[in-house]
Amino acid sequence: MTRESLSGWGRTQPSVAEVVEPADRAEVSASIAGAGPRGVLARGLGRSYGDAAQNAGGLVVRLRAAAGEVVLDAERSEATVPAGLSIDELLRVIVPQGFFVPVTAGTRFVTIGGAIASDIHGKNHHADGSFGNHVTSIDLLLADGSVATIGPHDNPSLFWATTGGMGLTGIVLSATIRLIPIETSRMSVDTDRLPDLDSLLAAMTEGDDRYRYSVAWVDLLARGKNLGRSVLTRGDHAALAQLSSRDGAFTYDPRHLVSVPSFAPPSGVLSLPAVAAFNELWYRKTPRHREHELQSIATFFHPLDGVGSWNRLYGARGMVQYQFVVPMDRDDVLRRAVHLLSAGRVACFLAIIKRFGPGNPAPLSFPIPGWTLTLDVSSAASGLPELFSELDSLVLDAGGRHYFAKDAHIGPDAVRRGYPRLAEWRATRDAVDPQGKWQSDLARRVGLLGEGD
C-alpha cells in the first residue's frame, strides 16, 4: 500500500489517498475489509477528467489484469474480460481475431471497469447506444465482501445502477461484453467540410443514420457567417473487398508518435493565437468532400492517443473538459452555447458535436436522445466560471445534463435537475451498501450519496 496524490486527466483538484494493487480477487476482497470512514473506490487508468476516480483520505484500489485472461467466444461474438484490462489491450487481442469493441471513447486507455462505471459513449451512440447496452453480465464485489453476478436480466436494478454508477455500487471484477464482427482493421471514412453550424446540424440530421460512426469537430473561435464551421467525419468498418490486398487485413499496432515532455511551459502552449492558427489550418486542409478514405482504427477513433501526455499542453494548472447533452428538439441551446463560446474567445482546439440516440435504463447514464457538445479548455482561462455558469443554466433549463466522467465543476443542484432518477439510483445503491463503503471525491462534491440535500 502506498500513499499517493491522484488527479484526473485534467490534472486539477488532486487529492491524497492510500492506494493498493491487489494481485487477485481474494486480495481485492481483503483490501476493502479494512477501509476506514472515508471508504474505498476502484480506479482504472485515471482518464476521467475530473475527480471521479479519487477518494481523498480513503482507500483506492487499482486492479491488475493481463491480456491472457480474456476469454473470447467467437461463435457468440462475446468476450469475458477482467475489469482492469484496458480497451487498448483488449483490441490487441480481438482485432486480429476479427472483432471490435461495441463502443469506444475518444481514448483507448480506459479500463473495462471504467467503461462500465462511466457508461462510456462513442461515435456510434446514435446507432448502437452506450457501453452498458452491450454488457451481458458483471461480476461485482459488494460491500459485504461477496461477489454477485448481475446482468440486464439478472438483478437488473443493481446492474443498471452499476452501469454509469461511477464505481459507487461495488468493484467490477470482470464483465462479459458483446463484440462487433469486422472484416478488416480499417475504417472506410467520409469527410465533409461545412461552413457553419446550421450546415453541420442539417447534414448530421439528414445523413447520420447512413453511418455507424459520426463525429464533428467544431471551430469555436469562428465568428459571424463562419460561426460553428466544422469538419464532419463519418464511416464504418471497411469491408475486405475495399482493400487492395488481404495481407495485413487485421493489422493493429497503434503507437505513440510523440510525447509532450514533463518540462512543458507552466502556462501551457495553447494560447488564443496558437489555437486560432491551429483551427484555421485544420479547417482549411480538410477537403470539402471526400469518400471512402481508408483509415486505421487508431487514426479514426483515437487520434490524440498518438501524442503521449497531451494533457500537459495545457500547463501546470491543467484543463477542464466540459460536456453536456440537450434534447434533440433543443438545438437552439446548442446554437446559443456555440455563440457564447465564440464570443467569449475560449481557446479551445478540441470541440466535438455528436448526436445521441435513445438512452438505456441506467438511472445515471449520461446519454439521452439529443445533441452533445464536448470541449477542452485551460482551467486558467479568463472568465471560465462565469461562462460555464451561463452554459449550465441553458442546459439544465432545457432538460439537459452534464457527464460525470468529464465534470470538474457542477454541484448537487445540477445533478438533481439533470438526473431525475437520482433517488431511484440511491435506493438501489443504499440497499447493497447501507454503511456507505463506496465513496469518491466526485460523489461528495456533487452530493450523489445524499450529502447536503
Phi and psi in degrees as a GROMACS rama.xvg file:
@    title "Ramachandran Plot"
@    xaxis  label "Phi"
@    yaxis  label "Psi"
@TYPE xy
-128.678  156.456  THR-2
-100.418  122.054  ARG-3
-134.02  150.767  GLU-4
-91.4971  123.499  SER-5
-118.418  145.508  LEU-6
-144.983  170.373  SER-7
-84.7043  -175.64  GLY-8
-64.2078  -22.9317  TRP-9
-75.0469  -12.6856  GLY-10
62.9336  31.9219  ARG-11
-117.408  163.857  THR-12
51.5897  49.3406  GLN-13
-67.3429  153.846  PRO-14
-146.769  161.121  SER-15
-105.107  135.611  VAL-16
-145.275  163.477  ALA-17
-81.8062  130.834  GLU-18
-118.477  131.576  VAL-19
-128.07  144.844  VAL-20
-122.796  86.9723  GLU-21
-64.6906  149.639  PRO-22
-85.6512  -25.2004  ALA-23
-153.95  -177.417  ASP-24
-62.8183  -38.5791  ARG-25
-61.3722  -40.7712  ALA-26
-70.5991  -32.9702  GLU-27
-61.4805  -48.1971  VAL-28
-62.2004  -41.4762  SER-29
-65.9942  -35.5272  ALA-30
-68.0004  -33.1791  SER-31
-81.7495  -16.2174  ILE-32
-62.4191  -33.065  ALA-33
-97.6375  16.7022  GLY-34
-63.5317  138.185  ALA-35
-85.6808  -163.406  GLY-36
-65.644  -19.2828  PRO-37
-86.9007  -0.137319  ARG-38
74.9272  -164.874  GLY-39
-142.085  153.079  VAL-40
-149.325  141.299  LEU-41
-83.9138  146.361  ALA-42
-132.962  137.142  ARG-43
-94.0975  -118.011  GLY-44
-98.3049  8.34622  LEU-45
71.0147  30.5805  GLY-46
-94.9377  -1.91202  ARG-47
-67.1962  147.94  SER-48
-83.0944  -30.5183  TYR-49
-103.104  -130.371  GLY-50
-107.095  23.3318  ASP-51
-64.7497  -31.5372  ALA-52
-109.014  34.3871  ALA-53
-122.856  153.943  GLN-54
-149.184  81.0828  ASN-55
-56.3023  125.919  ALA-56
76.4805  2.05445  GLY-57
-117.03  -152.993  GLY-58
-111.777  138.992  LEU-59
-122.8  130.969  VAL-60
-109.489  121.588  VAL-61
-100.301  127.051  ARG-62
-91.0479  137.067  LEU-63
-89.3245  151.096  ARG-64
-158.055  155.655  ALA-65
-134.529  146.701  ALA-66
-59.4358  -28.2216  ALA-67
-66.4864  -12.0552  GLY-68
-85.6654  -7.29229  GLU-69
-70.8253  130.901  VAL-70
-111.709  109.422  VAL-71
-96.876  126.165  LEU-72
-108.313  92.7056  ASP-73
-65.0893  -35.0584  ALA-74
-65.5079  -36.5883  GLU-75
-94.0946  -2.71329  ARG-76
53.5095  50.1114  SER-77
-135.172  158.763  GLU-78
-141.706  138.383  ALA-79
-100.01  123.72  THR-80
-130.357  134.255  VAL-81
-64.364  143.848  PRO-82
-64.0582  -28.3699  ALA-83
-81.2341  -2.92266  GLY-84
-79.3462  140.025  LEU-85
-84.8748  159.894  SER-86
-60.5639  -36.0918  ILE-87
-57.26  -49.7165  ASP-88
-66.0558  -37.6348  GLU-89
-66.0697  -42.3767  LEU-90
-60.3136  -36.5286  LEU-91
-66.0035  -21.9394  ARG-92
-86.4316  -47.0056  VAL-93
-91.223  -29.009  ILE-94
-61.004  -45.7591  VAL-95
-62.2765  -17.3929  PRO-96
-94.4787  3.43824  GLN-97
88.6403  31.4055  GLY-98
-136.151  158.678  PHE-99
-135.521  156.121  PHE-100
-67.3652  149.237  VAL-101
-67.9303  -29.7775  PRO-102
-148.751  136.721  VAL-103
-133.1  142.601  THR-104
-76.1  -174.247  ALA-105
-72.9076  -6.23798  GLY-106
-127.823  144.448  THR-107
-89.5378  -2.15827  ARG-108
-91.7057  57.996  PHE-109
-127.113  133.474  VAL-110
-77.9461  160.647  THR-111
-62.9224  -40.0879  ILE-112
-61.3053  -41.8882  GLY-113
-66.816  -36.119  GLY-114
-63.2653  -36.4636  ALA-115
-74.1943  -46.9872  ILE-116
-59.6294  -36.6283  ALA-117
-95.5001  -4.15496  SER-118
41.6685  62.5398  ASP-119
-60.0895  152.346  ILE-120
-123.897  165.16  HIS-121
-142.051  -157.279  GLY-122
-72.3706  -9.17002  LYS-123
-110.349  20.2338  ASN-124
-62.1045  -37.1526  HIS-125
-62.2141  -21.666  HIS-126
-105.228  -38.0058  ALA-127
-124.012  -4.08465  ASP-128
75.9214  -165.005  GLY-129
-97.2544  179.593  SER-130
-58.8357  -41.5999  PHE-131
-60.2572  -25.6765  GLY-132
-61.1344  -20.4945  ASN-133
-112.73  8.91914  HIS-134
-93.3826  126.168  VAL-135
-98.3646  -24.5343  THR-136
-160.836  154.931  SER-137
-135.291  135.417  ILE-138
-93.3804  115.547  ASP-139
-118.666  123.788  LEU-140
-80.1578  121.059  LEU-141
-91.6404  170.674  LEU-142
-62.7697  -27.9309  ALA-143
-85.3807  3.89935  ASP-144
92.0139  -6.98882  GLY-145
-82.3602  163.179  SER-146
-116.164  125.54  VAL-147
-109.46  135.888  ALA-148
-97.6659  116.773  THR-149
-127.198  160.191  ILE-150
-162.637  -179.384  GLY-151
-62.4703  -19.1163  PRO-152
-119.619  7.80122  HIS-153
-133.188  102.217  ASP-154
57.2516  56.5234  ASN-155
-60.681  -32.4437  PRO-156
-63.7569  -41.183  SER-157
-72.7331  -37.0166  LEU-158
-59.0979  -48.4845  PHE-159
-76.1575  -24.6736  TRP-160
-70.379  -31.3417  ALA-161
-75.0274  -36.9325  THR-162
-70.7037  112.099  THR-163
82.6231  3.54731  GLY-164
-85.166  7.54562  GLY-165
57.0539  32.9256  MET-166
77.2919  13.9458  GLY-167
-100.977  9.22469  LEU-168
-110.462  -12.2286  THR-169
155.984  -173.872  GLY-170
-106.063  118.591  ILE-171
-68.9122  122.865  VAL-172
-95.7844  -38.6922  LEU-173
-159.871  165.966  SER-174
-151.179  149.237  ALA-175
-105.348  127.124  THR-176
-128.55  148.465  ILE-177
-78.9574  146.19  ARG-178
-115.582  164.034  LEU-179
-101.505  118.86  ILE-180
-67.2497  137.006  PRO-181
-130.233  153.903  ILE-182
-92.5818  -23.4987  GLU-183
-148.755  170.256  THR-184
-97.389  20.7357  SER-185
-107.014  159.248  ARG-186
-113.81  138.904  MET-187
-98.4102  115.116  SER-188
-121.779  132.93  VAL-189
-108.185  138.246  ASP-190
-128.352  137.577  THR-191
-132.58  134.56  ASP-192
-98.3128  121.404  ARG-193
-117.041  137.249  LEU-194
-77.4858  -17.2774  PRO-195
-160.699  174.324  ASP-196
-67.3308  -38.2162  LEU-197
-59.2138  -43.0524  ASP-198
-63.9582  -39.2007  SER-199
-64.2141  -51.4544  LEU-200
-62.6959  -36.5345  LEU-201
-65.991  -43.5043  ALA-202
-63.442  -41.5152  ALA-203
-69.1604  -41.1397  MET-204
-63.2752  -40.947  THR-205
-83.2138  -27.49  GLU-206
-122.008  -11.3082  GLY-207
-59.5299  -32.9844  ASP-208
-68.6742  -9.49632  ASP-209
-86.7232  -4.87101  ARG-210
-126.232  149.222  TYR-211
-76.8691  -35.3101  ARG-212
-123.547  138.062  TYR-213
-151.819  135.192  SER-214
-155.848  146.091  VAL-215
-125.744  129.056  ALA-216
-88.7911  135.87  TRP-217
-122.978  136.079  VAL-218
-86.231  102.948  ASP-219
-81.8319  0.175076  LEU-220
-99.1035  -8.97157  LEU-221
-70.8314  146.851  ALA-222
-135.478  175.49  ARG-223
60.7138  -134.847  GLY-224
-67.0497  -16.1799  LYS-225
-94.6665  6.0377  ASN-226
-54.1039  124.712  LEU-227
76.5776  19.4576  GLY-228
-58.5116  147.271  ARG-229
-147.481  163.594  SER-230
-121.246  114.861  VAL-231
-100.532  124.784  LEU-232
-122.764  123.875  THR-233
-137.153  152.391  ARG-234
-178.059  -169.064  GLY-235
-155.125  173.241  ASP-236
-67.4543  131.136  HIS-237
-68.5902  142.109  ALA-238
-79.6072  155.947  ALA-239
-59.3344  -33.134  LEU-240
-65.6026  -18.7703  ALA-241
-81.129  -12.1542  GLN-242
-90.3111  144.097  LEU-243
-73.9405  -21.4631  SER-244
-147.656  149.18  SER-245
-77.6876  -15.0296  ARG-246
-61.9278  128.538  ASP-247
70.4813  23.2267  GLY-248
-61.5728  -26.2096  ALA-249
-117.709  28.4728  PHE-250
-65.0015  129.979  THR-251
-150.014  106.211  TYR-252
-152.755  64.1812  ASP-253
-67.752  148.978  PRO-254
-141.744  160.077  ARG-255
-69.9922  130.068  HIS-256
-87.85  -33.496  LEU-257
-159.388  156.9  VAL-258
-126.739  143.518  SER-259
-79.9657  125.114  VAL-260
-67.8685  157.051  PRO-261
-69.497  -17.8162  SER-262
-96.1164  26.9686  PHE-263
-58.8705  153.328  ALA-264
-52.6227  135.773  PRO-265
-54.453  -33.0234  PRO-266
-87.3293  -2.29349  SER-267
84.1835  174.688  GLY-268
-115.891  -0.855444  VAL-269
-94.9341  64.9282  LEU-270
-74.1908  167.282  SER-271
-58.0869  -48.1263  LEU-272
-61.399  -38.1338  PRO-273
-66.5148  -43.2521  ALA-274
-68.3641  -39.6339  VAL-275
-60.5346  -41.7824  ALA-276
-66.3896  -42.2006  ALA-277
-61.5411  -46.8368  PHE-278
-60.6574  -41.5961  ASN-279
-62.8801  -44.5141  GLU-280
-64.5987  -45.2846  LEU-281
-62.6951  -41.074  TRP-282
-69.3754  -46.2356  TYR-283
-69.8087  -30.9019  ARG-284
-77.6525  -14.3043  LYS-285
-81.055  132.052  THR-286
-65.7499  154.939  PRO-287
-62.1686  -36.8899  ARG-288
-156.113  133.093  HIS-289
-144.593  137.9  ARG-290
-120.883  147.467  GLU-291
56.6508  35.0443  HIS-292
-72.8673  133.574  GLU-293
-87.6012  124.116  LEU-294
-126.706  157.556  GLN-295
-76.3418  162.758  SER-296
-57.809  -44.4949  ILE-297
-63.0099  -41.8327  ALA-298
-65.095  -42.7231  THR-299
-76.6013  -44.0572  PHE-300
-94.9501  -35.9072  PHE-301
-132.579  54.7356  HIS-302
-61.612  -36.6377  PRO-303
-72.5716  -18.9791  LEU-304
-66.4997  -15.2581  ASP-305
-73.2724  -11.6539  GLY-306
-112.481  105.531  VAL-307
-65.5116  136.573  GLY-308
53.59  42.4157  SER-309
-65.1325  -18.2034  TRP-310
-63.9828  -19.2228  ASN-311
-68.2616  -15.7837  ARG-312
-60.1392  -22.4171  LEU-313
-87.5643  -1.44076  TYR-314
89.1525  -177.93  GLY-315
-66.351  -27.5071  ALA-316
-83.0762  -6.45081  ARG-317
79.5126  -168.066  GLY-318
-136.051  163.502  MET-319
-118.095  130.725  VAL-320
-104.406  134.334  GLN-321
-123.716  124.219  TYR-322
-136.623  132.964  GLN-323
-134.363  163.524  PHE-324
-132.232  142.202  VAL-325
-129.109  153.374  VAL-326
-55.7307  155.756  PRO-327
-57.8425  -34.2415  MET-328
-84.0226  4.68211  ASP-329
-110.72  43.3989  ARG-330
-64.5213  -16.2846  ASP-331
-62.253  -33.7728  ASP-332
-68.9202  -40.6483  VAL-333
-60.7932  -43.4962  LEU-334
-63.035  -42.6375  ARG-335
-64.8137  -39.6148  ARG-336
-63.027  -44.8306  ALA-337
-62.3533  -39.6982  VAL-338
-63.8598  -44.0381  HIS-339
-63.5314  -42.256  LEU-340
-66.855  -39.2373  LEU-341
-66.7124  -45.3689  SER-342
-65.2359  -30.9109  ALA-343
-80.218  -3.82958  GLY-344
53.1565  51.5228  ARG-345
-80.0638  122.933  VAL-346
-77.8031  88.9646  ALA-347
-126.897  111.478  CYS-348
-92.7221  -11.4929  PHE-349
-121.276  103.437  LEU-350
-136.126  126.475  ALA-351
-127.868  135.769  ILE-352
-118.232  134.207  ILE-353
-137.038  162.597  LYS-354
-104.249  131.293  ARG-355
-96.6054  144.122  PHE-356
-92.0251  -158.828  GLY-357
-60.5946  146.25  PRO-358
-79.1361  -179.042  GLY-359
-112.749  -178.47  ASN-360
-74.513  -1.21856  PRO-361
-69.9302  124.873  ALA-362
-60.4207  -31.2996  PRO-363
-108.039  10.5412  LEU-364
-67.1744  137.302  SER-365
-72.7296  -47.7422  PHE-366
-66.6015  138.096  PRO-367
-131.175  160.779  ILE-368
-58.4288  120.302  PRO-369
164.188  -161.523  GLY-370
-105.655  134.688  TRP-371
-122.879  138.029  THR-372
-120.662  130.66  LEU-373
-122.8  137.861  THR-374
-145.64  149.473  LEU-375
-108.076  137.1  ASP-376
-150.526  147.503  VAL-377
-60.5045  136.323  SER-378
-67.6898  -14.0518  SER-379
-90.229  1.65707  ALA-380
-59.9992  138.833  ALA-381
-67.7175  135.12  SER-382
73.4577  13.5886  GLY-383
-64.3294  -45.7945  LEU-384
-58.0853  -41.9582  PRO-385
-66.966  -40.5923  GLU-386
-65.1822  -45.879  LEU-387
-64.7988  -35.2345  PHE-388
-62.1436  -41.5082  SER-389
-66.9563  -41.1206  GLU-390
-63.5483  -42.4989  LEU-391
-54.9778  -46.312  ASP-392
-62.4653  -43.1166  SER-393
-60.1879  -47.2208  LEU-394
-65.2339  -48.8973  VAL-395
-69.6752  -37.3129  LEU-396
-65.0368  -25.5024  ASP-397
-89.5759  1.96045  ALA-398
84.6187  21.9435  GLY-399
-95.6016  -171.055  GLY-400
-158.082  172.163  ARG-401
-112.813  157.346  HIS-402
-96.1662  120.688  TYR-403
-59.2301  -37.9631  PHE-404
-68.872  -15.4624  ALA-405
-107.882  -11.9309  LYS-406
-81.4059  146.675  ASP-407
-141.746  11.8364  ALA-408
-145.534  -19.5777  HIS-409
-70.2959  163.355  ILE-410
-118.951  -175.297  GLY-411
-57.4505  -35.6483  PRO-412
-64.3718  -39.3854  ASP-413
-64.6224  -34.1039  ALA-414
-70.6925  -45.3104  VAL-415
-59.7338  -40.9  ARG-416
-76.5305  -37.3337  ARG-417
-81.6854  -25.4548  GLY-418
-122.957  84.2577  TYR-419
-66.0643  -13.7011  PRO-420
-99.7522  21.0544  ARG-421
-58.9718  -42.8424  LEU-422
-62.2926  -38.2962  ALA-423
-62.4543  -43.5192  GLU-424
-64.0003  -43.7261  TRP-425
-60.0637  -40.49  ARG-426
-62.4444  -42.6104  ALA-427
-66.9558  -43.2253  THR-428
-63.5559  -44.9582  ARG-429
-65.4594  -30.12  ASP-430
-67.0024  -32.8127  ALA-431
-98.7348  -8.50724  VAL-432
-144.016  65.6126  ASP-433
-65.3746  -21.7424  PRO-434
-92.2405  -2.40839  GLN-435
70.2785  46.5443  GLY-436
-71.3119  -38.5193  LYS-437
-86.6981  119.226  TRP-438
-140.131  163.941  GLN-439
-159.578  162.782  SER-440
-60.7638  -42.0539  ASP-441
-59.7267  -47.3711  LEU-442
-58.9774  -40.4407  ALA-443
-70.9909  -39.4106  ARG-444
-66.3043  -41.8791  ARG-445
-102.82  5.43978  VAL-446
69.4795  31.5538  GLY-447
-60.599  -33.1167  LEU-448
-92.5489  4.43298  LEU-449
106.655  -5.34486  GLY-450
-64.9877  136.057  GLU-451
82.5257  2.06209  GLY-452
